Each structure stands twice: as structure tokens, then as C-alpha cells.
Amino acid sequence: MSSLIHKVEPYLITPNMPISIQVIGCGGTGSLLLSKLARLNISLLKSDHPGIDVIAIDGDYVTESNQGRQGFYPFDTGQNKAEILIARINRSFGFSWKAIPEFVTDTGSANVKFICVDSMETRRMFYEKITSKNLFWNDYHQAKPYYIIDCGNSYHQGQVVLYSKDKKTKSFIDLFGDAEIADEKAPSCSTFINLNEQSLFINDIISTYAVQMLYELLSEYELDYNGILFDFKSKNPIVKIPLSDEKNDVHRNDFSSYERS
């Protein structure tokens, strides 16, 4: 395992206002991730931290087929995914989080963006925006983009990758080139499918590791890995992607390149 350590952006150690978070996509992973972010926020607030301020973004509406794999209930059917999830969290915890019930390409800025969509094209767009030389933030840290946490899965594999604006941690594209983040030929997590075709709980694993990564950044102020890969069919299903100064042009299936955790 690499001995490199990524130190969290200094502002996120002692922020003077809630850390701004966007969750882009509120389906299989995003819907479950939001509930875990709520738990994280409660823990932060209890430790005299200003907490996190979350915006959920999704233009999709709940259907009957979303129940079971995604974080929705029968009475949610017909409602916008982002709006119903945020409304439930706000009622439960007294937060003032927000929802954008649209498919948007310009989501504005946030300290941390969780990307929970299937499209490689959409991911490329967000990576390009966070590294754009046209962005100028002065000292307004609540709007300054620091990290993208990229979540994806296929039938029985998945990954969570942390990308930093300063490129000290690498993006999925940096690590794996043009490999598909989520196989577009794989069945969608928003449809009824044979349980043998896609693990019922794969999105739980992805969302847990994604929030755990943010938790480590905010509590330990450092990470010694760039992300995680997992494969339910492997004898050693979880592997950590080491930090590296070099480009790792390795396909997700080549688990032998990484250390088992």
C-alpha cells in the first residue's frame, strides 16, 4: 500500500459555516446516501461543528419499481425523488436542506459533490467544471469546490472514488481511463429485475463507503487511499485504491493491482 497521505483542505478542518454538499442523482445510491448524510450531520452538530448543508438534485419521479432497491415507500409514488427525500429528512431532523427537482447540467458550486448518476458524459462535465480555470472564488469558502466523491456500480461491482480540485487525489477517469463507471448494458437499479442480475444491496455498500470517506476527511483530516473498489463475486471483495503520483491506467476488473482490505 502507498505511504502517501492526502491532507484535507484546511478550510474543512475549522469551517465557519456549514459545509456545502450536493447530491446529484437520488436513485439507488443517492437516496440511501442522503439518509446517511443526515446521520453524519447530527453527529457533527453534537460535536460543536457547524455541520453540513445539503442540496439534492434529481428531475426523476418515484415509480412503483423504485421501491425496495431505492429509499422510497409506496406512498412516495408520483413525487419527485429529490423533493420527497429532502422533505422527509427535514421533518425528521429539523434541517433546512434543499431540493432541486430538475435534471440540471449547471448545479452551481459546493464544497463537496456526490455524483450518483449513470452517465459517463455527465461525470466528465462535473470534472471539467471543478477544474475550470475560469472559476474564481476569492475567500468565499462555502461555495468553493474542493471534492467530488464519485459513486458507481454495475451488476455486482462498484466503486467510490475521491477527486480533489488540486488533483492530489485522482478522478475515476484519471485512474481507469475510458472504462465505464456503470455498465450501461446492466439493468437499471430503478427497474424490476431478477435479483440474480444485480445485487439488491450493492447501493447500500456504495453509499456507506461514500459517506465514510467524507466522515474520515472531516474527523481525521486525512486519507491514505484514493477510493475503494468492491466485487461481491470475489473471495476478497473490498480493495482500496492507493494514493499515487502516477496515473493508474487499470480497469476496475483488475483487482490484483490493489491491496485487499
Residue pairs with C-beta under 8 A, 6 or more apart in sequence:
1 224
1 225
1 240
1 242
1 259
2 224
2 242
2 243
2 244
3 224
4 224
4 242
4 243
4 244
4 245
5 222
5 223
5 224
5 243
6 162
6 164
6 168
6 169
6 222
6 223
6 224
6 226
6 243
7 221
7 222
8 217
8 218
8 221
8 222
8 223
9 146
9 147
9 164
11 111
11 141
11 144
11 146
12 19
12 111
12 146
12 217
12 218
13 221
15 49
15 50
15 141
15 142
16 50
16 141
17 50
17 142
18 50
18 51
18 52
18 53
18 142
19 50
19 51
19 52
19 53
19 111
19 112
19 142
19 218
20 52
20 53
20 55
20 109
20 110
20 111
20 112
20 142
20 143
21 37
21 52
21 53
21 54
21 55
21 110
21 111
21 112
21 113
21 114
22 54
22 55
22 56
22 57
22 107
22 108
22 110
22 112
22 113
22 114
23 30
23 33
23 34
23 37
23 54
23 55
23 56
23 57
23 114
23 116
24 30
24 57
24 58
24 107
24 113
24 114
24 115
24 116
24 117
24 122
24 126
25 57
25 58
25 115
25 116
25 117
26 34
26 56
26 57
26 58
26 60
26 81
26 82
26 85
26 116
27 58
27 60
27 66
27 70
27 81
27 116
27 189
27 190
28 69
28 70
28 116
28 153
28 189
28 190
28 202
28 203
29 116
29 151
29 153
29 189
29 203
29 206
29 207
29 210
30 56
30 58
30 81
30 114
30 116
30 207
31 70
31 71
31 72
31 81
31 85
32 70
32 71
32 203
32 204
32 207
33 114
33 116
33 151
33 206
33 207
33 210
33 211
34 54
34 56
34 71
34 85
34 86
34 89
35 71
35 85
35 89
36 207
36 208
36 211
37 52
37 54
37 211
38 89
38 92
38 93
38 95
40 52
40 211
40 214
40 215
41 51
41 52
41 54
41 93
41 95
42 93
44 50
44 51
44 52
44 218
45 51
49 218
53 96
53 97
54 86
54 95
54 97
54 98
55 97
55 98
55 99
55 100
55 107
55 110
56 81
56 82
56 85
56 86
56 97
56 98
56 99
56 100
57 82
57 99
57 100
57 102
57 104
57 107
58 80
58 81
58 82
58 100
58 101
58 103
59 80
59 101
59 102
59 103
59 104
60 80
60 81
60 103
60 190
61 78
61 79
61 80
61 81
62 72
62 76
62 77
62 78
62 79
62 80
62 81
62 84
63 77
63 190
64 74
64 77
65 190
65 191
65 192
66 72
66 76
66 81
66 190
67 73
67 74
67 76
67 77
68 200
69 189
69 190
69 200
69 203
70 81
70 189
70 190
70 203
71 85
72 81
72 84
76 84
80 99
80 101
82 99
82 100
82 101
83 99
83 101
85 99
86 97
86 98
86 99
87 99
89 95
89 97
90 96
90 97
100 107
105 122
105 125
107 113
107 126
108 143
109 135
109 137
109 143
109 144
109 145
110 143
110 145
111 141
111 142
111 144
111 145
111 146
111 147
112 146
112 147
112 148
112 149
112 214
113 126
113 130
113 145
113 147
113 148
113 149
114 148
114 149
114 151
114 210
115 122
115 123
115 126
115 148
115 149
115 150
115 151
116 151
117 123
118 152
118 181
118 182
118 184
118 188
120 178
120 180
120 181
123 150
123 172
123 173
123 181
124 173
126 148
127 148
127 163
127 171
127 173
129 135
129 145
130 145
130 148
130 163
130 165
131 165
131 167
135 145
137 143
137 144
137 145
145 165
146 164
146 165
147 162
147 163
147 164
147 165
147 169
147 217
148 162
148 163
148 171
149 160
149 161
149 162
149 163
149 210
149 213
149 214
150 159
150 160
150 161
150 162
150 163
150 171
150 172
150 181
150 227
151 158
151 159
151 160
151 206
151 207
151 210
152 158
152 159
152 172
152 181
152 182
152 206
153 159
153 182
153 189
153 202
153 203
153 206
154 180
154 182
154 183
154 186
154 198
155 183
155 186
155 187
155 197
155 198
155 199
156 198
156 199
156 202
156 231
156 232
156 233
157 229
157 230
157 231
157 232
157 252
157 253
158 202
158 205
158 206
158 229
158 230
159 172
159 181
159 206
159 227
159 228
159 229
159 230
159 241
159 252
160 206
160 209
160 210
160 213
160 227
160 228
161 170
161 171
161 172
161 175
161 226
161 227
161 241
162 169
162 213
162 223
162 226
162 227
163 169
163 170
163 171
163 172
163 174
167 174
168 243
169 223
169 226
169 227
169 243
170 226
170 244
170 247
170 248
172 181
172 227
174 247
174 248
175 226
175 227
175 241
175 247
175 248
175 249
175 250
176 248
176 249
176 250
176 251
176 252
177 249
179 251
179 252
186 197
186 198
187 193
187 197
187 198
189 198
189 202
189 203
199 232
202 232
205 230
209 228
209 230
213 223
213 227
216 222
216 223
217 223
223 243
224 242
224 243
225 240
225 241
225 242
225 243
226 241
226 242
226 243
226 244
227 240
227 241
228 238
228 239
228 240
228 241
228 261
229 238
229 239
229 241
229 252
229 255
229 258
230 237
230 238
230 239
231 237
231 255
234 255
236 255
236 260
238 260
238 261
239 255
239 258
239 259
239 260
239 261
240 258
240 259
240 261
241 248
241 258
242 258
242 259
248 257
250 257
